[in-house]
Amino acid sequence: MANMVQHITYKGEKWPIRISYFAIKKFQEETGKEISEIDSNISYLETLLWYGFVAGHNAVNKELILKREEMEFILDESMNEFNEVILSSFPLPGDIKDNENKKK
């Protein structure tokens, strides 16, 4: 499921998001932090969300009309969905082994 385009609901609409190489790279460039440090400052979620939207919209060739300033409001409304996107983008080591075993 990693790098798939997923969607987050905001104001009744589904918005494409993808936590991809681009999103992580831009997150690191802007914050100076590794993605593993995202929990150290709650505002880092806004940064990752923004670049995730940029990557997701680019992946489906859709114009990004959301504004960077809206990220905190989107998180207010859809934090649980975003957490699910993050968790599915970074599978736990056990999840990777389980998936490999299923393929065999």
Wavefront OBJ file of the C-alpha trace (Angstrom):
o trace
v 0.000 0.000 0.000
v 3.009 2.285 0.388
v 3.184 5.093 -2.165
v -0.377 4.523 -3.284
v -2.574 7.532 -3.763
v -5.029 7.625 -0.911
v -7.664 10.217 -0.023
v -8.478 12.442 2.907
v -11.924 13.921 3.366
v -12.164 17.653 3.968
v -15.351 19.694 3.760
v -17.171 16.749 2.212
v -14.665 16.215 -0.600
v -12.014 13.526 -1.079
v -8.536 14.923 -1.708
v -5.697 12.780 -3.129
v -2.666 12.353 -0.913
v 0.493 10.303 -1.261
v 3.328 10.039 1.222
v 6.044 9.470 -1.361
v 9.737 10.118 -1.888
v 8.880 13.691 -2.936
v 6.768 14.354 0.165
v 9.386 12.965 2.548
v 12.242 14.783 0.809
v 10.407 18.118 0.956
v 9.448 17.487 4.594
v 13.115 16.904 5.460
v 14.308 19.932 3.469
v 11.806 22.248 5.134
v 12.029 20.978 8.708
v 15.621 19.754 8.832
v 14.242 16.639 10.551
v 14.070 12.978 9.679
v 10.576 11.607 9.107
v 11.024 9.497 12.264
v 11.103 12.765 14.245
v 7.634 13.854 13.090
v 6.231 13.292 16.586
v 8.649 15.798 18.122
v 6.603 18.811 16.968
v 2.910 18.601 16.113
v 3.215 21.274 13.424
v 5.397 18.873 11.412
v 2.167 17.040 10.574
v 1.021 20.108 8.622
v 4.248 20.075 6.601
v 3.955 16.390 5.714
v 0.246 16.764 4.944
v 0.951 19.646 2.559
v 3.657 17.827 0.615
v 1.547 14.666 0.661
v -1.239 16.622 -1.031
v 1.206 18.066 -3.584
v 2.447 14.540 -4.392
v -1.055 13.038 -4.446
v -2.507 15.680 -6.720
v 0.494 15.400 -9.037
v 0.094 11.612 -9.201
v -3.512 11.886 -10.411
v -2.939 14.997 -12.570
v -5.352 17.083 -10.511
v -4.848 20.759 -9.743
v -4.145 21.417 -6.065
v -6.563 24.149 -5.032
v -6.117 23.716 -1.302
v -4.027 26.381 0.405
v -1.052 25.677 2.650
v -2.776 27.686 5.392
v -5.658 25.164 5.412
v -3.535 22.253 6.606
v -4.265 22.812 10.297
v -8.006 22.929 9.586
v -7.800 19.764 7.507
v -6.037 18.066 10.417
v -8.778 19.341 12.757
v -11.354 17.604 10.584
v -9.460 14.569 9.335
v -6.618 13.734 11.741
v -7.668 10.074 12.026
v -7.661 9.650 8.237
v -4.219 11.252 8.002
v -2.893 8.974 10.740
v -4.161 5.983 8.739
v -2.405 7.317 5.617
v 0.858 7.696 7.538
v 0.604 4.229 9.075
v -0.128 2.583 5.738
v 2.749 4.493 4.107
v 5.267 3.189 6.648
v 4.441 -0.470 7.352
v 5.849 -1.932 10.529
v 8.628 -4.502 10.054
v 6.246 -7.309 11.045
v 3.758 -6.154 8.418
v 6.404 -6.380 5.704
v 7.264 -9.962 6.687
v 3.576 -10.887 6.810
v 3.069 -9.519 3.288
v 6.135 -11.367 1.982
v 4.878 -14.618 3.525
v 1.456 -14.121 1.926
v 3.111 -13.756 -1.508
v 4.929 -17.118 -1.177
l 1 2 3 4 5 6 7 8 9 10 11 12 13 14 15 16 17 18 19 20 21 22 23 24 25 26 27 28 29 30 31 32 33 34 35 36 37 38 39 40 41 42 43 44 45 46 47 48 49 50 51 52 53 54 55 56 57 58 59 60 61 62 63 64 65 66 67 68 69 70 71 72 73 74 75 76 77 78 79 80 81 82 83 84 85 86 87 88 89 90 91 92 93 94 95 96 97 98 99 100 101 102 103 104
